[in-house]
Amino acid sequence: MKPPSSRLSCPSVDINGYAGRDLVTNPVYLDHNATTPVKPDVIEAMAEAMAIGGNPSSVHAQGRAARQMVFRAREQVAALVGVSPEAIVFTSGGTEANNQALAGGQRPVLASAIEHPSVLAVSDHQQPAPVDGDGMLDLTSLARLLEGQRPATLAVMMANNETGVIQPVKEAAAIAHEAGVRLHVDAVQAAGKIPVDFFELGADTLSLSAHKMGGPQGVGALIFRPGVEPLPLLQGGSQEQRFRAGTENVPGIVGFGAAAALALEDDGYAERVGALRDRLEAEILALAPDAKIVGGGASRLANTTCLVLPGLGHDTQLIHFDLAGIAVSAGSACSSGKVAVSPVLAAMGLPVDEASCAIRISFGWNSRDSDVERFLDACRRLLARRQRRESA
Ligand code: PLP
């Protein structure tokens, strides 16, 4: 056996043929709803946490230091959504938080038709609550469904991952509570992008994910109202007030806390990314008047565009933009890789021929004007190709 090297060696990496491309020095990353790069201050905080080490359950000094770091992160995440630190259970991400809230909560569960798969997979009703053509929850149908189906819990996301459409959560909470139904809110895409106030929303449980706001992947939180304690999915330890057994992901939790604090401080985020998104949409519509902005009539997250370029299938678009060094996605990341028509767009009643030409462009904290320019350049070339094809 070779002796372990005292220095870390960094082998050259070729990820699916990406080696040699300009991905590190000059990428155009417009897929921030899939995951957004970890902010430098977050990396620093995580590196410090890893250097300190320690298990928060240990009584010695390192253990106490780790416990203190987790405590501080809990306060930071709590501040982001206006709850007390005890209301937070750290999880492995938004998926686990949604699963615990719903599989470990009161059943049956009725979900809106545009929920993330981690919600739909643990909801019960065949007929989900419908949305209108702009992707907004239909409150009249919701009231009728609650009466007919008599669920114990309703799941409504705060903002949709594919369209960015912001849902009428407060109104849904009032309707649900009137019917004696609890409300779970998936705020994974909203938190860090728009204000999220747990109590003002009327949520009973709410889920968050660090990697959508500049924190690391693999850490999230489930937030619950006192008296609404979801059952643990993981057992065998008293961590997280017994709501989640297992040694805490201390560096991840510290990174999550740092990302939450940075998001709360960043008042200018929506204005910055909104200016980029609005410019991109305006210029695309000028270049291609037949283009369509999905959910464009609704209130949306400032960073998200779901764009239909008729006659250009989303797989063609993804390949074209990828070859130009630009990362965008078709539908949600969880369903990309196998590019199929999005259930969210289907629920909005988008015809298949339009839905199959939809891509998602999502900006983030490090997006720049030059990203818009590079995207528009690539888009012009793509539209010219379409023009040549049509006139051939
Ligand atoms: N909910 C929504 C709305 C999401 O967009 C995602 C991820 O894309 C999740 C939940 C899952 O979160 P995670 O990736 O942390 O498991």
Residues whose N, C-alpha, C, O or C-beta is under 5 A from the ligand:
A	BS01	PLP	N33 A34 G93 G94 T95 H116 A159 N161 D186 V188 Q189 S209 G220
